[in-house]
Amino acid sequence: MPGFEHFLGELPEEVYRAKGFVTFVDDPQTIHVFQFTPGFLRIRPFKLQRRELLRGVFIGQNLEKAELAEQLQACLQPISTEQSIPFN
């Protein structure tokens, strides 16, 4: 989850809101709901039975969809013990 939190924290200012349902590599059975607006981030477990609803929505202006998708995919990749990501 830290990689996903970092991804959301680094979203460009053109993103006004993001929300959706996700799972994480370390706990794939638990579905989480996330809500983001600049200055606010909330991620918590959520009782959702329909896994086909796992998706995110990013609302903003002039968004680079391919770039956002690439960054999101990168944060979902497992991190080896030899790599580290700086967090603020």
PyRosetta script that sets phi, psi and omega in degrees:
from pyrosetta import init, pose_from_sequence

init()
pose = pose_from_sequence("MPGFEHFLGELPEEVYRAKGFVTFVDDPQTIHVFQFTPGFLRIRPFKLQRRELLRGVFIGQNLEKAELAEQLQACLQPISTEQSIPFN")
pose.set_psi(1, -30.0)
pose.set_omega(1, 179.7)
pose.set_phi(2, -57.2)
pose.set_psi(2, -37.4)
pose.set_omega(2, 178.7)
pose.set_phi(3, -63.7)
pose.set_psi(3, -38.7)
pose.set_omega(3, 179.0)
pose.set_phi(4, -69.3)
pose.set_psi(4, -42.7)
pose.set_omega(4, 176.8)
pose.set_phi(5, -60.2)
pose.set_psi(5, -41.6)
pose.set_omega(5, 179.0)
pose.set_phi(6, -63.6)
pose.set_psi(6, -44.9)
pose.set_omega(6, 177.5)
pose.set_phi(7, -55.5)
pose.set_psi(7, -48.7)
pose.set_omega(7, -179.6)
pose.set_phi(8, -64.8)
pose.set_psi(8, -38.5)
pose.set_omega(8, 179.5)
pose.set_phi(9, -67.5)
pose.set_psi(9, -21.9)
pose.set_omega(9, -178.9)
pose.set_phi(10, -101.9)
pose.set_psi(10, 10.6)
pose.set_omega(10, 179.4)
pose.set_phi(11, -60.3)
pose.set_psi(11, 144.9)
pose.set_omega(11, 179.5)
pose.set_phi(12, -66.2)
pose.set_psi(12, 157.7)
pose.set_omega(12, -176.6)
pose.set_phi(13, -64.4)
pose.set_psi(13, -13.7)
pose.set_omega(13, 177.7)
pose.set_phi(14, -72.4)
pose.set_psi(14, -13.6)
pose.set_omega(14, 176.7)
pose.set_phi(15, -87.8)
pose.set_psi(15, 116.4)
pose.set_omega(15, -178.8)
pose.set_phi(16, -90.7)
pose.set_psi(16, -29.3)
pose.set_omega(16, -176.0)
pose.set_phi(17, -159.4)
pose.set_psi(17, 145.9)
pose.set_omega(17, 173.3)
pose.set_phi(18, -143.1)
pose.set_psi(18, 141.4)
pose.set_omega(18, 177.9)
pose.set_phi(19, -158.6)
pose.set_psi(19, 160.0)
pose.set_omega(19, 178.3)
pose.set_phi(20, 161.7)
pose.set_psi(20, -167.9)
pose.set_omega(20, -179.1)
pose.set_phi(21, -122.4)
pose.set_psi(21, 134.2)
pose.set_omega(21, -178.3)
pose.set_phi(22, -141.2)
pose.set_psi(22, 163.1)
pose.set_omega(22, 166.9)
pose.set_phi(23, -123.2)
pose.set_psi(23, 164.5)
pose.set_omega(23, -178.2)
pose.set_phi(24, -123.7)
pose.set_psi(24, 151.1)
pose.set_omega(24, -175.8)
pose.set_phi(25, -55.5)
pose.set_psi(25, -40.8)
pose.set_omega(25, -176.2)
pose.set_phi(26, -74.8)
pose.set_psi(26, -11.9)
pose.set_omega(26, 178.8)
pose.set_phi(27, -153.6)
pose.set_psi(27, 69.9)
pose.set_omega(27, -173.3)
pose.set_phi(28, -67.6)
pose.set_psi(28, -15.2)
pose.set_omega(28, -179.2)
pose.set_phi(29, -82.3)
pose.set_psi(29, -22.2)
pose.set_omega(29, -177.8)
pose.set_phi(30, -92.6)
pose.set_psi(30, 125.3)
pose.set_omega(30, 175.8)
pose.set_phi(31, -90.9)
pose.set_psi(31, 136.6)
pose.set_omega(31, 178.9)
pose.set_phi(32, -117.9)
pose.set_psi(32, 146.7)
pose.set_omega(32, 171.0)
pose.set_phi(33, -102.3)
pose.set_psi(33, 138.6)
pose.set_omega(33, 176.0)
pose.set_phi(34, -124.8)
pose.set_psi(34, 146.4)
pose.set_omega(34, 176.7)
pose.set_phi(35, -137.8)
pose.set_psi(35, 130.4)
pose.set_omega(35, -178.9)
pose.set_phi(36, -135.8)
pose.set_psi(36, 133.9)
pose.set_omega(36, 162.0)
pose.set_phi(37, -137.5)
pose.set_psi(37, 156.0)
pose.set_omega(37, 179.4)
pose.set_phi(38, -52.1)
pose.set_psi(38, 124.4)
pose.set_omega(38, -179.4)
pose.set_phi(39, 89.3)
pose.set_psi(39, -3.2)
pose.set_omega(39, -179.0)
pose.set_phi(40, -140.7)
pose.set_psi(40, 129.5)
pose.set_omega(40, 175.5)
pose.set_phi(41, -141.7)
pose.set_psi(41, 129.9)
pose.set_omega(41, 177.1)
pose.set_phi(42, -136.2)
pose.set_psi(42, 127.7)
pose.set_omega(42, 175.1)
pose.set_phi(43, -131.0)
pose.set_psi(43, 125.9)
pose.set_omega(43, -179.6)
pose.set_phi(44, -150.2)
pose.set_psi(44, 155.5)
pose.set_omega(44, 175.6)
pose.set_phi(45, -60.7)
pose.set_psi(45, 148.5)
pose.set_omega(45, -176.7)
pose.set_phi(46, -143.0)
pose.set_psi(46, 135.6)
pose.set_omega(46, 179.5)
pose.set_phi(47, -83.9)
pose.set_psi(47, 94.7)
pose.set_omega(47, 179.9)
pose.set_phi(48, -126.1)
pose.set_psi(48, 121.8)
pose.set_omega(48, -176.8)
pose.set_phi(49, -88.5)
pose.set_psi(49, -23.2)
pose.set_omega(49, -174.3)
pose.set_phi(50, -96.2)
pose.set_psi(50, 97.5)
pose.set_omega(50, -176.7)
pose.set_phi(51, -66.2)
pose.set_psi(51, -19.0)
pose.set_omega(51, 177.8)
pose.set_phi(52, -68.6)
pose.set_psi(52, -10.0)
pose.set_omega(52, 177.6)
pose.set_phi(53, -88.3)
pose.set_psi(53, 2.9)
pose.set_omega(53, 178.5)
pose.set_phi(54, -69.2)
pose.set_psi(54, 106.7)
pose.set_omega(54, 178.9)
pose.set_phi(55, -167.0)
pose.set_psi(55, 166.9)
pose.set_omega(55, 177.7)
pose.set_phi(56, -127.3)
pose.set_psi(56, 153.2)
pose.set_omega(56, 177.8)
pose.set_phi(57, -125.0)
pose.set_psi(57, 129.6)
pose.set_omega(57, 178.7)
pose.set_phi(58, -117.9)
pose.set_psi(58, 121.4)
pose.set_omega(58, -175.7)
pose.set_phi(59, -110.9)
pose.set_psi(59, 129.4)
pose.set_omega(59, 179.6)
pose.set_phi(60, -179.8)
pose.set_psi(60, -165.1)
pose.set_omega(60, -179.1)
pose.set_phi(61, -119.2)
pose.set_psi(61, 138.7)
pose.set_omega(61, 175.1)
pose.set_phi(62, 51.3)
pose.set_psi(62, 44.4)
pose.set_omega(62, -178.0)
pose.set_phi(63, -76.6)
pose.set_psi(63, 140.1)
pose.set_omega(63, 174.6)
pose.set_phi(64, -87.4)
pose.set_psi(64, 89.6)
pose.set_omega(64, -172.9)
pose.set_phi(65, -58.4)
pose.set_psi(65, -44.9)
pose.set_omega(65, -178.3)
pose.set_phi(66, -63.5)
pose.set_psi(66, -40.5)
pose.set_omega(66, 179.9)
pose.set_phi(67, -66.5)
pose.set_psi(67, -43.8)
pose.set_omega(67, 177.2)
pose.set_phi(68, -60.8)
pose.set_psi(68, -43.7)
pose.set_omega(68, 180.0)
pose.set_phi(69, -62.3)
pose.set_psi(69, -40.5)
pose.set_omega(69, 179.1)
pose.set_phi(70, -64.8)
pose.set_psi(70, -44.3)
pose.set_omega(70, 179.4)
pose.set_phi(71, -65.6)
pose.set_psi(71, -39.5)
pose.set_omega(71, 178.8)
pose.set_phi(72, -64.5)
pose.set_psi(72, -45.8)
pose.set_omega(72, 179.1)
pose.set_phi(73, -60.6)
pose.set_psi(73, -40.0)
pose.set_omega(73, -179.8)
pose.set_phi(74, -63.5)
pose.set_psi(74, -36.9)
pose.set_omega(74, -178.5)
pose.set_phi(75, -75.7)
pose.set_psi(75, -15.2)
pose.set_omega(75, 179.3)
pose.set_phi(76, -87.5)
pose.set_psi(76, -10.6)
pose.set_omega(76, 179.9)
pose.set_phi(77, -75.8)
pose.set_psi(77, 138.1)
pose.set_omega(77, 176.8)
pose.set_phi(78, -60.6)
pose.set_psi(78, 143.1)
pose.set_omega(78, 179.9)
pose.set_phi(79, -98.0)
pose.set_psi(79, 127.2)
pose.set_omega(79, 178.1)
pose.set_phi(80, -73.1)
pose.set_psi(80, 164.3)
pose.set_omega(80, -178.6)
pose.set_phi(81, -70.0)
pose.set_psi(81, -13.5)
pose.set_omega(81, 179.9)
pose.set_phi(82, -88.6)
pose.set_psi(82, -10.7)
pose.set_omega(82, -179.2)
pose.set_phi(83, -103.0)
pose.set_psi(83, 156.3)
pose.set_omega(83, 172.9)
pose.set_phi(84, -146.0)
pose.set_psi(84, 151.8)
pose.set_omega(84, 178.3)
pose.set_phi(85, -119.9)
pose.set_psi(85, 126.7)
pose.set_omega(85, 178.1)
pose.set_phi(86, -72.5)
pose.set_psi(86, 135.2)
pose.set_omega(86, 177.1)
pose.set_phi(87, -119.5)
pose.set_psi(87, 143.8)
pose.set_omega(87, 177.6)
pose.set_phi(88, -81.2)
pose.dump_pdb("model.pdb")
